[in-house]
């Protein structure tokens, strides 16, 4: 697997862990971007990011890792 893909999956796995801890994500932590991850990101972004994109963008990662 390409190193960039591996790094992205590791970051996404961390995002899923944080979203689980914060009560936004209930699916399995697998490092894959699916509907559950997208919905959890949108829910997390709703009060913080306009408009909520459902993507693990730079602004969202900054908020999660603060």
MODELLER restraints for C-alpha pairs under 7 A, 6 or more apart:
rsr = mdl.restraints
at = mdl.atoms
rsr.add(forms.Gaussian(group=physical.xy_distance, feature=features.Distance(at['CA:9:A'], at['CA:31:A']), mean=4.57, stdev=0.5))
rsr.add(forms.Gaussian(group=physical.xy_distance, feature=features.Distance(at['CA:9:A'], at['CA:32:A']), mean=6.42, stdev=0.5))
rsr.add(forms.Gaussian(group=physical.xy_distance, feature=features.Distance(at['CA:10:A'], at['CA:31:A']), mean=6.16, stdev=0.5))
rsr.add(forms.Gaussian(group=physical.xy_distance, feature=features.Distance(at['CA:12:A'], at['CA:31:A']), mean=4.85, stdev=0.5))
rsr.add(forms.Gaussian(group=physical.xy_distance, feature=features.Distance(at['CA:12:A'], at['CA:32:A']), mean=6.84, stdev=0.5))
rsr.add(forms.Gaussian(group=physical.xy_distance, feature=features.Distance(at['CA:13:A'], at['CA:29:A']), mean=5.98, stdev=0.5))
rsr.add(forms.Gaussian(group=physical.xy_distance, feature=features.Distance(at['CA:13:A'], at['CA:30:A']), mean=5.96, stdev=0.5))
rsr.add(forms.Gaussian(group=physical.xy_distance, feature=features.Distance(at['CA:13:A'], at['CA:31:A']), mean=3.96, stdev=0.5))
rsr.add(forms.Gaussian(group=physical.xy_distance, feature=features.Distance(at['CA:16:A'], at['CA:25:A']), mean=6.76, stdev=0.5))
rsr.add(forms.Gaussian(group=physical.xy_distance, feature=features.Distance(at['CA:16:A'], at['CA:29:A']), mean=5.85, stdev=0.5))
rsr.add(forms.Gaussian(group=physical.xy_distance, feature=features.Distance(at['CA:16:A'], at['CA:37:A']), mean=6.92, stdev=0.5))
rsr.add(forms.Gaussian(group=physical.xy_distance, feature=features.Distance(at['CA:17:A'], at['CA:29:A']), mean=6.60, stdev=0.5))
rsr.add(forms.Gaussian(group=physical.xy_distance, feature=features.Distance(at['CA:19:A'], at['CA:25:A']), mean=5.24, stdev=0.5))
rsr.add(forms.Gaussian(group=physical.xy_distance, feature=features.Distance(at['CA:19:A'], at['CA:40:A']), mean=6.84, stdev=0.5))
rsr.add(forms.Gaussian(group=physical.xy_distance, feature=features.Distance(at['CA:20:A'], at['CA:26:A']), mean=6.14, stdev=0.5))
rsr.add(forms.Gaussian(group=physical.xy_distance, feature=features.Distance(at['CA:24:A'], at['CA:40:A']), mean=5.04, stdev=0.5))
rsr.add(forms.Gaussian(group=physical.xy_distance, feature=features.Distance(at['CA:24:A'], at['CA:43:A']), mean=6.74, stdev=0.5))
rsr.add(forms.Gaussian(group=physical.xy_distance, feature=features.Distance(at['CA:24:A'], at['CA:44:A']), mean=6.64, stdev=0.5))
rsr.add(forms.Gaussian(group=physical.xy_distance, feature=features.Distance(at['CA:25:A'], at['CA:36:A']), mean=6.99, stdev=0.5))
rsr.add(forms.Gaussian(group=physical.xy_distance, feature=features.Distance(at['CA:25:A'], at['CA:37:A']), mean=6.90, stdev=0.5))
rsr.add(forms.Gaussian(group=physical.xy_distance, feature=features.Distance(at['CA:25:A'], at['CA:40:A']), mean=5.30, stdev=0.5))
rsr.add(forms.Gaussian(group=physical.xy_distance, feature=features.Distance(at['CA:27:A'], at['CA:36:A']), mean=6.55, stdev=0.5))
rsr.add(forms.Gaussian(group=physical.xy_distance, feature=features.Distance(at['CA:38:A'], at['CA:54:A']), mean=4.57, stdev=0.5))
rsr.add(forms.Gaussian(group=physical.xy_distance, feature=features.Distance(at['CA:38:A'], at['CA:55:A']), mean=6.52, stdev=0.5))
rsr.add(forms.Gaussian(group=physical.xy_distance, feature=features.Distance(at['CA:39:A'], at['CA:54:A']), mean=6.31, stdev=0.5))
rsr.add(forms.Gaussian(group=physical.xy_distance, feature=features.Distance(at['CA:41:A'], at['CA:54:A']), mean=4.72, stdev=0.5))
rsr.add(forms.Gaussian(group=physical.xy_distance, feature=features.Distance(at['CA:41:A'], at['CA:55:A']), mean=6.59, stdev=0.5))
rsr.add(forms.Gaussian(group=physical.xy_distance, feature=features.Distance(at['CA:42:A'], at['CA:52:A']), mean=5.18, stdev=0.5))
rsr.add(forms.Gaussian(group=physical.xy_distance, feature=features.Distance(at['CA:42:A'], at['CA:53:A']), mean=6.04, stdev=0.5))
rsr.add(forms.Gaussian(group=physical.xy_distance, feature=features.Distance(at['CA:42:A'], at['CA:54:A']), mean=4.34, stdev=0.5))
rsr.add(forms.Gaussian(group=physical.xy_distance, feature=features.Distance(at['CA:45:A'], at['CA:52:A']), mean=5.17, stdev=0.5))
rsr.add(forms.Gaussian(group=physical.xy_distance, feature=features.Distance(at['CA:46:A'], at['CA:52:A']), mean=5.41, stdev=0.5))
